[in-house]
Amino acid sequence: KDLIQKLSDTTEVLKKLLLHDDVTDTTVTGIEGTTFTSDVNLVVTPISKDTDAESFVAASNSIFALNGKELLALYDVSLFRDGVKIQPGGKIQIKIRIPDEFINRTGLDIVHIADNGVVTSMNATVDGEYLVFVTDHLSDYAIVANPIVQAIPKTGSPFDFGVLVNRIRDFAMIENSMAMEKASTSYIVGASAKNNSD
């Protein structure tokens, strides 16, 4: 009975210190006295060109402008209590899995992207297949790395044409999205004017 109680107590302590997201294999651990109540849940939502092209491209451009890094993966890391997003209320350690296709990239790091677009390096450390960093605030975080550089023989400086092509495609997607939104607005305004004239 004593052993079962000790195991139960240990489990409860771990629940208060550690939260895990199975989909992205991300772990949030309370440090320096930070704990979580049993009704707090960790939700990590991947953000991609398919789910939110505008946010992904904006983050990619901000990251590249800051330190020349390439955006590999973008996540909204959040804590929820009773369906309401909350902040940790103290320091936490985040351990996020590096996607397999990026495991061998150089210059891997985590950056925080504020709501106003400001990008801050978290000076993450690589721990096997994970990136680990400490923070006291949750929002959007991105895995970044050095761009893959391909040398151009005799004719110029090293340059990654893949990055250039991706940026051209990203800008095209934004312009296309804005054009569709403008066309939709024009249609609604036109339809309203027609209905009023009728």
C-alpha positions in Angstrom: 0.0 0.0 0.0 2.8 2.4 0.9 4.6 1.7 -2.4 1.3 2.3 -4.4 0.8 5.6 -2.5 4.4 6.7 -3.2 4.0 5.9 -6.9 0.7 7.8 -7.0 2.3 10.8 -5.3 5.3 10.7 -7.7 2.9 10.6 -10.7 1.0 13.6 -9.3 4.3 15.6 -8.8 5.3 14.8 -12.4 1.9 15.9 -13.7 2.4 19.3 -12.0 5.9 19.7 -13.4 5.7 18.2 -16.9 3.3 18.5 -19.8 3.6 16.7 -23.1 2.1 17.1 -26.6 2.1 13.7 -28.4 1.6 15.0 -31.9 4.7 17.1 -32.1 6.6 15.2 -29.3 7.1 18.5 -27.4 7.6 18.6 -23.6 7.2 21.5 -21.3 8.8 21.2 -17.9 8.3 23.6 -15.0 11.6 24.8 -13.5 12.7 27.1 -10.7 9.5 26.5 -8.8 7.0 26.7 -11.8 4.3 24.1 -11.5 1.0 23.3 -13.4 -2.4 22.4 -12.0 -4.0 19.2 -13.2 -6.4 21.1 -15.4 -3.7 22.7 -17.5 -3.1 21.2 -21.0 -0.2 21.8 -23.5 -1.3 22.3 -27.1 1.3 22.6 -29.9 -0.2 23.5 -33.3 2.1 23.4 -36.4 1.7 26.4 -38.7 2.5 25.8 -42.3 2.0 27.4 -45.7 -1.1 25.1 -46.1 -2.7 26.1 -42.8 -1.7 29.8 -42.6 0.4 30.9 -45.6 0.4 34.6 -44.6 1.7 34.0 -41.0 4.3 31.4 -42.3 5.7 33.7 -45.0 5.8 36.7 -42.7 7.7 34.7 -40.1 10.0 33.4 -42.7 10.9 36.8 -44.0 11.4 38.3 -40.5 13.7 35.4 -39.5 15.7 35.7 -42.7 16.0 39.5 -42.3 17.2 39.2 -38.7 20.0 36.6 -39.0 19.8 35.0 -42.4 18.4 31.8 -41.0 15.9 29.6 -42.9 12.5 28.8 -41.3 12.1 25.0 -41.1 9.1 24.6 -38.9 6.7 27.0 -37.1 4.6 26.2 -34.0 2.0 27.9 -31.8 3.0 26.6 -28.3 0.2 27.2 -25.8 -1.1 26.3 -22.4 -4.9 26.0 -21.9 -7.0 25.9 -18.7 -10.7 25.3 -19.3 -10.4 26.3 -22.9 -8.7 29.6 -22.1 -5.1 30.3 -23.2 -2.8 31.1 -20.3 0.9 31.9 -19.6 3.1 29.6 -17.4 3.6 32.2 -14.6 7.3 31.4 -14.3 10.2 29.8 -16.1 9.7 26.6 -18.1 12.0 24.4 -20.2 10.7 23.4 -23.7 12.0 20.4 -25.5 10.8 20.1 -29.1 11.5 17.3 -31.5 13.4 18.2 -34.7 11.6 16.8 -37.7 13.5 13.9 -39.3 14.1 15.8 -42.6 16.0 18.6 -40.7 18.0 16.6 -38.2 21.3 17.0 -40.0 21.0 20.8 -40.8 23.6 23.1 -39.4 23.0 26.2 -37.2 19.8 24.7 -35.7 18.1 27.0 -33.2 14.7 28.1 -31.8 13.4 31.6 -32.3 10.5 33.4 -30.7 8.2 35.4 -32.9 6.3 38.1 -31.1 2.9 39.3 -32.2 4.5 42.5 -33.6 6.9 40.3 -35.7 10.0 40.8 -33.6 12.2 37.7 -33.8 14.4 36.7 -30.8 16.9 33.8 -30.7 16.3 31.4 -27.8 19.9 30.1 -28.0 18.5 26.5 -28.0 20.8 23.5 -27.4 20.6 20.3 -29.5 19.9 17.3 -27.3 19.9 14.3 -29.6 16.8 14.6 -31.8 15.5 17.6 -29.8 16.0 21.3 -29.4 15.9 22.5 -25.8 15.4 26.1 -24.5 14.1 28.1 -21.5 11.4 30.7 -21.5 8.7 32.3 -19.4 6.3 33.1 -22.2 4.4 31.1 -24.8 3.4 32.0 -28.3 4.9 31.2 -31.7 8.2 29.5 -31.9 10.1 28.3 -34.9 12.9 25.9 -35.7 15.5 27.6 -37.9 18.8 26.6 -39.5 21.5 28.0 -41.7 20.4 28.0 -45.4 21.8 25.3 -47.6 24.5 27.0 -49.7 25.4 25.8 -53.1 28.5 27.2 -54.8 28.2 28.7 -58.3 31.5 27.8 -60.1 33.5 30.8 -61.2 30.6 33.0 -61.9 29.6 34.5 -58.5 29.1 34.1 -54.8 27.6 31.1 -53.1 23.9 31.3 -53.1 21.0 29.0 -52.3 18.7 29.1 -55.3 16.2 26.9 -53.4 15.7 29.8 -50.9 15.2 32.3 -53.7 12.7 30.1 -55.5 10.8 29.5 -52.2 10.7 33.3 -51.5 9.4 34.1 -55.0 6.7 31.4 -54.6 5.8 32.8 -51.1 5.4 36.3 -52.4 3.3 35.0 -55.3 1.1 33.1 -52.8 0.5 36.3 -50.8 -0.2 38.4 -53.9 -2.6 35.8 -55.1 -4.3 35.6 -51.7 -4.7 39.4 -51.6 -6.0 39.5 -55.1 -8.6 36.9 -54.4 -9.6 38.8 -51.2 -9.9 42.0 -53.1 -12.0 40.4 -55.9 -14.3 38.8 -53.2 -14.7 42.2 -51.5 -15.5 43.9 -54.9 -18.1 41.2 -55.7 -19.8 41.7 -52.3 -19.8 45.5 -52.7 -21.2 45.2 -56.2 -23.8 42.8 -55.2 -24.9 45.0 -52.3 -25.2 48.0 -54.7 -27.3 46.0 -57.1 -29.6 44.9 -54.4 -30.0 48.5 -53.1 -30.8 49.7 -56.6 -33.5 47.0 -56.9 
